[in-house]
């Protein structure tokens, strides 16, 4: 979380999309440390929210 809290405006782009039954958020960054921090955060969300969370994040750098 420290890496995510320290991110500067514009380092992580977030796109929102309505989907049936909810929403889809896409996070994009070219900073490898932020990519790793986001993946750790997503993994914790899957663990904490179980069936309500959905896997599917790509393990790659995005711009």
BATOR-919229 format. One record per atom (N, C-alpha, C, O): residue in three letters; atom name; x, y, z. Coordinates in steps of 0.05 Angstrom, whole numbers, padded with zeros to 5 digits. Example, Ala and Ser with C-alpha at 12.3 -4.5 7.8 and 13.67 -1.06 7.14 Angstrom:
2
ATOM | type | atom | c1 | c2 | c3
ATOM | ALA | N | 00264 | -00114 | 00156
ATOM | ALA | CA | 00246 | -00090 | 00156
ATOM | ALA | C | 00264 | -00066 | 00156
ATOM | ALA | O | 00285 | -00066 | 00169
ATOM | SER | N | 00257 | -00045 | 00142
ATOM | SER | CA | 00273 | -00021 | 00143
ATOM | SER | C | 00258 | 00001 | 00157
ATOM | SER | O | 00268 | 00023 | 00161
This chain:
63
ATOM | type | atom | c1 | c2 | c3
ATOM | UNK | N | 00016 | -00024 | 00000
ATOM | UNK | CA | 00000 | 00000 | 00000
ATOM | UNK | C | 00017 | 00025 | 00000
ATOM | UNK | O | 00009 | 00046 | -00011
ATOM | UNK | N | 00041 | 00024 | 00011
ATOM | UNK | CA | 00058 | 00048 | 00013
ATOM | UNK | C | 00064 | 00058 | -00015
ATOM | UNK | O | 00064 | 00082 | -00020
ATOM | UNK | N | 00070 | 00039 | -00034
ATOM | UNK | CA | 00076 | 00047 | -00061
ATOM | UNK | C | 00052 | 00061 | -00074
ATOM | UNK | O | 00055 | 00080 | -00089
ATOM | UNK | N | 00028 | 00050 | -00070
ATOM | UNK | CA | 00004 | 00061 | -00082
ATOM | UNK | C | -00002 | 00089 | -00070
ATOM | UNK | O | -00010 | 00107 | -00084
ATOM | UNK | N | 00001 | 00092 | -00043
ATOM | UNK | CA | -00003 | 00117 | -00031
ATOM | UNK | C | 00017 | 00138 | -00040
ATOM | UNK | O | 00010 | 00162 | -00041
ATOM | UNK | N | 00041 | 00130 | -00047
ATOM | UNK | CA | 00062 | 00148 | -00055
ATOM | UNK | C | 00060 | 00155 | -00085
ATOM | UNK | O | 00075 | 00173 | -00094
ATOM | UNK | N | 00043 | 00142 | -00100
ATOM | UNK | CA | 00041 | 00147 | -00128
ATOM | UNK | C | 00032 | 00176 | -00133
ATOM | UNK | O | 00015 | 00187 | -00119
ATOM | UNK | N | 00044 | 00189 | -00153
ATOM | UNK | CA | 00038 | 00216 | -00160
ATOM | UNK | C | 00014 | 00217 | -00179
ATOM | UNK | O | 00010 | 00197 | -00193
ATOM | UNK | N | -00001 | 00239 | -00179
ATOM | UNK | CA | -00023 | 00241 | -00199
ATOM | UNK | C | -00013 | 00235 | -00227
ATOM | UNK | O | 00008 | 00246 | -00236
ATOM | UNK | N | -00028 | 00219 | -00241
ATOM | UNK | CA | -00021 | 00212 | -00269
ATOM | UNK | C | -00004 | 00187 | -00272
ATOM | UNK | O | -00001 | 00178 | -00294
ATOM | UNK | N | 00007 | 00177 | -00250
ATOM | UNK | CA | 00023 | 00152 | -00252
ATOM | UNK | C | 00006 | 00127 | -00256
ATOM | UNK | O | 00016 | 00108 | -00268
ATOM | UNK | N | -00018 | 00128 | -00248
ATOM | UNK | CA | -00036 | 00105 | -00251
ATOM | UNK | C | -00062 | 00116 | -00265
ATOM | UNK | O | -00075 | 00134 | -00255
ATOM | UNK | N | -00068 | 00105 | -00288
ATOM | UNK | CA | -00093 | 00112 | -00302
ATOM | UNK | C | -00114 | 00092 | -00295
ATOM | UNK | O | -00108 | 00068 | -00294
ATOM | UNK | N | -00138 | 00101 | -00290
ATOM | UNK | CA | -00160 | 00083 | -00282
ATOM | UNK | C | -00183 | 00088 | -00301
ATOM | UNK | O | -00192 | 00111 | -00304
ATOM | UNK | N | -00192 | 00067 | -00314
ATOM | UNK | CA | -00215 | 00069 | -00333
ATOM | UNK | C | -00239 | 00053 | -00320
ATOM | UNK | O | -00235 | 00032 | -00309
ATOM | UNK | N | -00262 | 00065 | -00322
ATOM | UNK | CA | -00287 | 00053 | -00311
ATOM | UNK | C | -00305 | 00045 | -00335
ATOM | UNK | O | -00307 | 00059 | -00354
ATOM | UNK | N | -00317 | 00021 | -00332
ATOM | UNK | CA | -00336 | 00011 | -00353
ATOM | UNK | C | -00359 | -00003 | -00339
ATOM | UNK | O | -00355 | -00020 | -00322
ATOM | UNK | N | -00384 | 00005 | -00346
ATOM | UNK | CA | -00407 | -00009 | -00336
ATOM | UNK | C | -00409 | -00037 | -00349
ATOM | UNK | O | -00405 | -00039 | -00373
ATOM | UNK | N | -00414 | -00057 | -00333
ATOM | UNK | CA | -00419 | -00084 | -00344
ATOM | UNK | C | -00443 | -00095 | -00330
ATOM | UNK | O | -00451 | -00085 | -00309
ATOM | UNK | N | -00455 | -00116 | -00341
ATOM | UNK | CA | -00479 | -00128 | -00330
ATOM | UNK | C | -00473 | -00137 | -00301
ATOM | UNK | O | -00455 | -00153 | -00296
ATOM | UNK | N | -00488 | -00127 | -00282
ATOM | UNK | CA | -00485 | -00134 | -00254
ATOM | UNK | C | -00464 | -00120 | -00239
ATOM | UNK | O | -00457 | -00127 | -00216
ATOM | UNK | N | -00452 | -00099 | -00251
ATOM | UNK | CA | -00431 | -00085 | -00237
ATOM | UNK | C | -00415 | -00066 | -00254
ATOM | UNK | O | -00425 | -00052 | -00271
ATOM | UNK | N | -00389 | -00066 | -00249
ATOM | UNK | CA | -00371 | -00048 | -00263
ATOM | UNK | C | -00344 | -00062 | -00267
ATOM | UNK | O | -00337 | -00081 | -00252
ATOM | UNK | N | -00329 | -00052 | -00286
ATOM | UNK | CA | -00302 | -00062 | -00291
ATOM | UNK | C | -00283 | -00038 | -00289
ATOM | UNK | O | -00287 | -00018 | -00302
ATOM | UNK | N | -00262 | -00041 | -00273
ATOM | UNK | CA | -00242 | -00020 | -00271
ATOM | UNK | C | -00216 | -00031 | -00282
ATOM | UNK | O | -00208 | -00054 | -00277
ATOM | UNK | N | -00203 | -00015 | -00299
ATOM | UNK | CA | -00177 | -00022 | -00310
ATOM | UNK | C | -00156 | -00002 | -00301
ATOM | UNK | O | -00159 | 00022 | -00304
ATOM | UNK | N | -00135 | -00012 | -00289
ATOM | UNK | CA | -00113 | 00004 | -00279
ATOM | UNK | C | -00089 | 00001 | -00297
ATOM | UNK | O | -00082 | -00022 | -00305
ATOM | UNK | N | -00077 | 00023 | -00305
ATOM | UNK | CA | -00054 | 00022 | -00323
ATOM | UNK | C | -00031 | 00040 | -00312
ATOM | UNK | O | -00036 | 00062 | -00304
ATOM | UNK | N | -00007 | 00029 | -00314
ATOM | UNK | CA | 00017 | 00044 | -00306
ATOM | UNK | C | 00041 | 00032 | -00320
ATOM | UNK | O | 00041 | 00008 | -00326
ATOM | UNK | N | 00061 | 00048 | -00325
ATOM | UNK | CA | 00086 | 00038 | -00337
ATOM | UNK | C | 00107 | 00034 | -00315
ATOM | UNK | O | 00129 | 00024 | -00321
ATOM | UNK | N | 00101 | 00041 | -00290
ATOM | UNK | CA | 00120 | 00038 | -00268
ATOM | UNK | C | 00118 | 00010 | -00257
ATOM | UNK | O | 00098 | 00002 | -00246
ATOM | UNK | N | 00140 | -00005 | -00260
ATOM | UNK | CA | 00140 | -00033 | -00251
ATOM | UNK | C | 00134 | -00037 | -00222
ATOM | UNK | O | 00121 | -00056 | -00214
ATOM | UNK | N | 00143 | -00019 | -00205
ATOM | UNK | CA | 00137 | -00020 | -00176
ATOM | UNK | C | 00108 | -00017 | -00171
ATOM | UNK | O | 00096 | -00030 | -00153
ATOM | UNK | N | 00095 | 00001 | -00185
ATOM | UNK | CA | 00066 | 00005 | -00182
ATOM | UNK | C | 00050 | -00019 | -00193
ATOM | UNK | O | 00030 | -00026 | -00182
ATOM | UNK | N | 00060 | -00031 | -00215
ATOM | UNK | CA | 00047 | -00055 | -00225
ATOM | UNK | C | 00047 | -00076 | -00204
ATOM | UNK | O | 00027 | -00089 | -00199
ATOM | UNK | N | 00070 | -00081 | -00192
ATOM | UNK | CA | 00073 | -00101 | -00171
ATOM | UNK | C | 00055 | -00095 | -00147
ATOM | UNK | O | 00042 | -00113 | -00136
ATOM | UNK | N | 00054 | -00069 | -00139
ATOM | UNK | CA | 00037 | -00061 | -00116
ATOM | UNK | C | 00007 | -00065 | -00123
ATOM | UNK | O | -00008 | -00074 | -00106
ATOM | UNK | N | -00001 | -00059 | -00147
ATOM | UNK | CA | -00028 | -00063 | -00155
ATOM | UNK | C | -00035 | -00093 | -00155
ATOM | UNK | O | -00057 | -00100 | -00146
ATOM | UNK | N | -00017 | -00110 | -00165
ATOM | UNK | CA | -00023 | -00138 | -00164
ATOM | UNK | C | -00025 | -00149 | -00136
ATOM | UNK | O | -00042 | -00166 | -00130
ATOM | UNK | N | -00008 | -00139 | -00118
ATOM | UNK | CA | -00010 | -00147 | -00090
ATOM | UNK | C | -00037 | -00139 | -00078
ATOM | UNK | O | -00050 | -00154 | -00063
ATOM | UNK | N | -00045 | -00114 | -00084
ATOM | UNK | CA | -00071 | -00104 | -00074
ATOM | UNK | C | -00094 | -00120 | -00086
ATOM | UNK | O | -00112 | -00127 | -00071
ATOM | UNK | N | -00093 | -00126 | -00112
ATOM | UNK | CA | -00115 | -00143 | -00124
ATOM | UNK | C | -00116 | -00170 | -00111
ATOM | UNK | O | -00138 | -00180 | -00106
ATOM | UNK | N | -00093 | -00182 | -00107
ATOM | UNK | CA | -00092 | -00209 | -00095
ATOM | UNK | C | -00104 | -00208 | -00066
ATOM | UNK | O | -00118 | -00227 | -00059
ATOM | UNK | N | -00099 | -00187 | -00052
ATOM | UNK | CA | -00110 | -00184 | -00025
ATOM | UNK | C | -00141 | -00181 | -00027
ATOM | UNK | O | -00156 | -00191 | -00010
ATOM | UNK | N | -00150 | -00166 | -00047
ATOM | UNK | CA | -00179 | -00162 | -00051
ATOM | UNK | C | -00192 | -00189 | -00057
ATOM | UNK | O | -00214 | -00195 | -00046
ATOM | UNK | N | -00180 | -00205 | -00074
ATOM | UNK | CA | -00191 | -00231 | -00080
ATOM | UNK | C | -00193 | -00248 | -00055
ATOM | UNK | O | -00213 | -00262 | -00050
ATOM | UNK | N | -00172 | -00247 | -00039
ATOM | UNK | CA | -00172 | -00262 | -00014
ATOM | UNK | C | -00193 | -00253 | 00006
ATOM | UNK | O | -00207 | -00269 | 00018
ATOM | UNK | N | -00196 | -00226 | 00009
ATOM | UNK | CA | -00215 | -00215 | 00028
ATOM | UNK | C | -00244 | -00217 | 00019
ATOM | UNK | O | -00261 | -00220 | 00036
ATOM | UNK | N | -00249 | -00215 | -00007
ATOM | UNK | CA | -00277 | -00214 | -00017
ATOM | UNK | C | -00287 | -00239 | -00030
ATOM | UNK | O | -00310 | -00241 | -00038
ATOM | UNK | N | -00269 | -00259 | -00032
ATOM | UNK | CA | -00277 | -00285 | -00042
ATOM | UNK | C | -00294 | -00285 | -00067
ATOM | UNK | O | -00286 | -00274 | -00088
ATOM | UNK | N | -00318 | -00296 | -00065
ATOM | UNK | CA | -00336 | -00300 | -00089
ATOM | UNK | C | -00345 | -00273 | -00101
ATOM | UNK | O | -00354 | -00273 | -00124
ATOM | UNK | N | -00344 | -00251 | -00086
ATOM | UNK | CA | -00353 | -00226 | -00097
ATOM | UNK | C | -00332 | -00213 | -00115
ATOM | UNK | O | -00339 | -00195 | -00130
ATOM | UNK | N | -00307 | -00222 | -00113
ATOM | UNK | CA | -00286 | -00211 | -00130
ATOM | UNK | C | -00282 | -00229 | -00154
ATOM | UNK | O | -00288 | -00252 | -00153
ATOM | UNK | N | -00271 | -00217 | -00175
ATOM | UNK | CA | -00266 | -00232 | -00199
ATOM | UNK | C | -00236 | -00230 | -00207
ATOM | UNK | O | -00225 | -00209 | -00208
ATOM | UNK | N | -00224 | -00253 | -00213
ATOM | UNK | CA | -00197 | -00253 | -00222
ATOM | UNK | C | -00197 | -00244 | -00251
ATOM | UNK | O | -00217 | -00243 | -00265
ATOM | UNK | N | -00173 | -00236 | -00260
ATOM | UNK | CA | -00171 | -00229 | -00289
ATOM | UNK | C | -00150 | -00208 | -00295
ATOM | UNK | O | -00148 | -00199 | -00318
ATOM | UNK | N | -00135 | -00198 | -00275
ATOM | UNK | CA | -00115 | -00178 | -00282
ATOM | UNK | C | -00092 | -00190 | -00298
ATOM | UNK | O | -00084 | -00213 | -00293
ATOM | UNK | N | -00082 | -00175 | -00317
ATOM | UNK | CA | -00060 | -00184 | -00333
ATOM | UNK | C | -00034 | -00178 | -00319
ATOM | UNK | O | -00032 | -00157 | -00307
ATOM | UNK | N | -00016 | -00196 | -00321
ATOM | UNK | CA | 00010 | -00192 | -00308
ATOM | UNK | C | 00030 | -00181 | -00328
ATOM | UNK | O | 00049 | -00194 | -00337
ATOM | UNK | N | 00026 | -00156 | -00335
ATOM | UNK | CA | 00044 | -00143 | -00354
ATOM | UNK | C | 00044 | -00113 | -00350
ATOM | UNK | O | 00025 | -00102 | -00338
ATOM | UNK | N | 00064 | -00099 | -00360
ATOM | UNK | CA | 00065 | -00070 | -00359
ATOM | UNK | C | 00046 | -00059 | -00380
ATOM | UNK | O | 00045 | -00070 | -00402
ATOM | UNK | N | 00032 | -00039 | -00373
ATOM | UNK | CA | 00013 | -00026 | -00392
ATOM | UNK | C | 00018 | 00003 | -00393
ATOM | UNK | O | 00027 | 00015 | -00373
ATOM | UNK | N | 00011 | 00015 | -00415
ATOM | UNK | CA | 00014 | 00044 | -00418
ATOM | UNK | C | -00013 | 00056 | -00424
ATOM | UNK | O | -00015 | 00081 | -00427
